[in-house]
Amino acid sequence: MEDQLSELPDEILGIILSLLDVKEAVRTSILSRRWEYTWTLFSGSLDFDYSDVGYGLCLLRPGRGTIDVARRNFLHRVNRVMEWHQGPAIDGLSIGFDLDIRSSRCDIDRWVNFAMEKRVRRFQMDLTYYFGYTGTRYTFPLHPLSLSNFNSLTSLRLTFMNVTGEVIESFLCNCPLLEELSVVASFCVVANLKISGPSLKLRHLELVLDLANLEISASKLVSFKYDGPVISMPLKYVPALNVARFGKGYSRFLVCNFEQLSVFLSQIETLALDFSALMFERTRFPRFPTTTNLKQLELRLDVHERDTLFSCASLIRSFPLLQRFALQLLWGVEPVERGLRILKASKHPHLCLKVVEFVGFVGCSVDIEFARYLINNAVTLKRISIDPRRPYRIGFITTKEKNAVRERVRQLESELPLGVELVFF
């Protein structure tokens, strides 16, 4: 049978290969001589992630030699693909690497230059370390004047590297198509950051920075996440904003100073607050004024006392139209054993609550009773999901621990009203 596919021009084959991931594209090289180097025209997304390897080695605690070999193998694989690539452009480049700035700076420089040369549209680089961090981070970009070469960018995500405020503003000026910007864990102190412009297309913004002052005027901004020092509310003009997420210190500040939120909370449909490592007096949240627009509430909470979890009940009552409530539990103390006296929230109907999600559920008296409170009071509840894994970047739980939680959850399942689904991960 005639192989008509192999007769197509290189440009068409490159488009076809872009529908695959890079590993599948490389595998096509065994099909025939015609296909041996066709994969080098790949124009899709190149994804290289070392994080799973790094985290696994972190748990195993191997010798220095094993770690160095793993790093070298990763660097060799990434660099070889980039050296062989012949296409004029790629859609995306994502690299997650365990930073070793002493020996890897030249490789990282090469990756950044490759992204610019290939006119990448989506660029993500995560240099979070697992071993061997020397106290020096990679500074991005390699040369500030080269930012104009990123003018094809629609999405930029930079994690655990130094990025100055001037560089962030330069990206916004030089990347007219940029819709997503994320800068996380930069050590640079940014005195004043202004995100504005009449032609700004930015829709998603995430800043985990040491900021002194921030001003945002972005008419198309849909979601905003901020984790950093307490600053005055930076959202000057954000008419399209409907998702807001805040980190630890700022979450505490906002709950205690609600007027800072009131300016824009009337338009927010999803709100996420991180209360990990924070304590409130008498284990209770300050009361929010009632707001009728919020549909989804996500909380990350340290359960440092037996009654802390039940203080959430008073918080969610402030949102009568709430449809989804997601809770991540961090146990600062040993989980409370069953049989001990715990605070119980008073009965209060949640008329619109349809979905409840738990992560870090351990099946002790506290979380079992709080789940029972929600089941009994959410009159339109459709689904409750329970995930016993720890809410960290990579949750880990033994089979024995998971089975123990599953046994404790079975009692809850027997109490569910007709039509309510319980999902256990």
Summary of the structure (lengths in Angstrom):
residues: 425
radius of gyration: 24.8
end to end distance: 48.4
largest distance: 78.2
contacts: 1297
relative contact order: 0.05
helix: 34%
strand: 23%
